[in-house]
Amino acid sequence: MGSRHQKRLAPLSLRLISNPDHEVLTQLYQVEVSAHQDPWTLDDIAATFSDNTRCIGLYLKEELIGFAVICVVVDEAELYTIGVCKKYQGLGLGRKLLGATLQECLQLGATRCFLEVRVSNEVALHLYDRYGFTITGTRKNYYQGSGGNPPEDAFTMMSDLTQLPPELLCDLA
Ligand SMILES: CC(C)(COP(=O)(O)OP(=O)(O)OC[C@H]1O[C@@H](n2cnc3c(N)ncnc32)[C@H](O)[C@@H]1OP(=O)(O)O)[C@@H](O)C(=O)NCCC(=O)NCCS
């Protein structure tokens, strides 16, 4: 399903975003608000940029339609966030973005990647499963309730990046 839709959506590109100015931070924030039920603020996004983090943007022509942020320290990576604008979800783009993000982790020397995810987030769990992530534990009430919603548990997950089939990975550009 994904590749047929992606041809229609071409040209897609995956690019590293560094030292974002206010305009790029605003684009990231717009994606964040479109993708996530409990979005980061613009300041949260700005604060993730550091020496150890990388932000990978997914572009449709020149429009930013998704991004992921990783933190890599020595041989361990953590996926801080990944999201695709709501109108582009379910088209295989999350797979493409995660494939490029994990490839970047490997290139930076990480052999394992960790993350947390809402226990109810079936699409993300499906995506992570495909990329070798397995559940390593549960964090009780990790996500605070907001907008009348109760708190929610997180699964902690880990993937051994050295075992990923190359066809799941994807270079930037
Ligand atoms: C999670 C997210 C990044 C996935 O990206 P996406 O482009 O929507 O997903 P894809 O189309 O690449 O599909 C990924 C997998 O989920 C499956 N999937 C997609 N939509 C689905 C749905 N509504 N229900 C069940 N499975 C679904 C796909 O079939 C695919 O599995 P496959 O590889 O076995 O075929 C995206 O949906 C998103 O931004 N969600 C909101 C933010 C979020 O939850 N981020 C993760 C936690 S931080």
The ligand as a MOL file (V3000), in Angstrom:
LIG
                    3D

  0  0  0     0  0            999 V3000
M  V30 BEGIN CTAB
M  V30 COUNTS 48 50 0 0 0
M  V30 BEGIN ATOM
M  V30 1 C 2.8830 6.6240 14.3500 0
M  V30 2 C 3.0770 7.3040 13.0030 0
M  V30 3 C 4.4290 8.0300 12.9670 0
M  V30 4 C 3.1030 6.1910 11.9270 0
M  V30 5 O 3.2460 6.8010 10.6670 0
M  V30 6 P 2.1960 6.4690 9.5020 0
M  V30 7 O 2.7260 7.1060 8.2660 0
M  V30 8 O 0.8490 6.8310 9.9330 0
M  V30 9 O 2.3020 4.8850 9.4430 0
M  V30 10 P 2.5980 3.9660 8.1780 0
M  V30 11 O 1.6030 4.2470 7.1080 0
M  V30 12 O 4.0500 4.0500 7.8300 0
M  V30 13 O 2.2620 2.5330 8.7880 0
M  V30 14 C 3.0410 1.9480 9.8000 0
M  V30 15 C 2.4360 0.6270 10.1660 0
M  V30 16 O 1.2170 0.8410 10.8970 0
M  V30 17 C 0.1200 0.2540 10.1960 0
M  V30 18 N -1.0030 1.1930 10.2830 0
M  V30 19 C -1.0790 2.4160 9.7180 0
M  V30 20 N -2.2420 2.9890 10.0430 0
M  V30 21 C -2.8990 2.0970 10.8150 0
M  V30 22 C -4.1570 2.1020 11.4790 0
M  V30 23 N -4.9740 3.1720 11.4200 0
M  V30 24 N -4.4870 1.0250 12.2330 0
M  V30 25 C -3.6590 -0.0380 12.3200 0
M  V30 26 N -2.4480 -0.0960 11.7210 0
M  V30 27 C -2.0820 0.9530 10.9730 0
M  V30 28 C 0.5640 0.1100 8.7600 0
M  V30 29 O -0.1030 -0.9590 8.1150 0
M  V30 30 C 2.0350 -0.1770 8.9350 0
M  V30 31 O 2.2520 -1.5280 9.2530 0
M  V30 32 P 2.9500 -2.5160 8.1870 0
M  V30 33 O 4.3290 -1.9700 8.0030 0
M  V30 34 O 2.9350 -3.8330 8.8620 0
M  V30 35 O 2.1170 -2.4300 6.9460 0
M  V30 36 C 1.9420 8.2840 12.6550 0
M  V30 37 O 0.7260 7.5840 12.5660 0
M  V30 38 C 1.8030 9.4270 13.6260 0
M  V30 39 O 2.3970 10.4730 13.4380 0
M  V30 40 N 0.9900 9.2190 14.6770 0
M  V30 41 C 0.7670 10.2690 15.6850 0
M  V30 42 C 2.0120 10.5210 16.4990 0
M  V30 43 C 2.4740 9.2620 17.2060 0
M  V30 44 O 1.6650 8.4890 17.7100 0
M  V30 45 N 3.8140 9.0570 17.2420 0
M  V30 46 C 4.4040 7.8920 17.8770 0
M  V30 47 C 4.5700 8.0640 19.3400 0
M  V30 48 S 5.6770 9.3890 19.7260 0
M  V30 END ATOM
M  V30 BEGIN BOND
M  V30 1 1 1 2
M  V30 2 1 2 3
M  V30 3 1 2 4
M  V30 4 1 2 36
M  V30 5 1 4 5
M  V30 6 1 5 6
M  V30 7 2 6 7
M  V30 8 1 6 8
M  V30 9 1 6 9
M  V30 10 1 9 10
M  V30 11 2 10 11
M  V30 12 1 10 12
M  V30 13 1 10 13
M  V30 14 1 13 14
M  V30 15 1 14 15
M  V30 16 1 15 16
M  V30 17 1 15 30
M  V30 18 1 16 17
M  V30 19 1 17 18
M  V30 20 1 17 28
M  V30 21 1 18 19
M  V30 22 1 18 27
M  V30 23 2 19 20
M  V30 24 1 20 21
M  V30 25 1 21 22
M  V30 26 2 21 27
M  V30 27 1 22 23
M  V30 28 2 22 24
M  V30 29 1 24 25
M  V30 30 2 25 26
M  V30 31 1 26 27
M  V30 32 1 28 29
M  V30 33 1 28 30
M  V30 34 1 30 31
M  V30 35 1 31 32
M  V30 36 2 32 33
M  V30 37 1 32 34
M  V30 38 1 32 35
M  V30 39 1 36 37
M  V30 40 1 36 38
M  V30 41 2 38 39
M  V30 42 1 38 40
M  V30 43 1 40 41
M  V30 44 1 41 42
M  V30 45 1 42 43
M  V30 46 2 43 44
M  V30 47 1 43 45
M  V30 48 1 45 46
M  V30 49 1 46 47
M  V30 50 1 47 48
M  V30 END BOND
M  V30 END CTAB
M  END
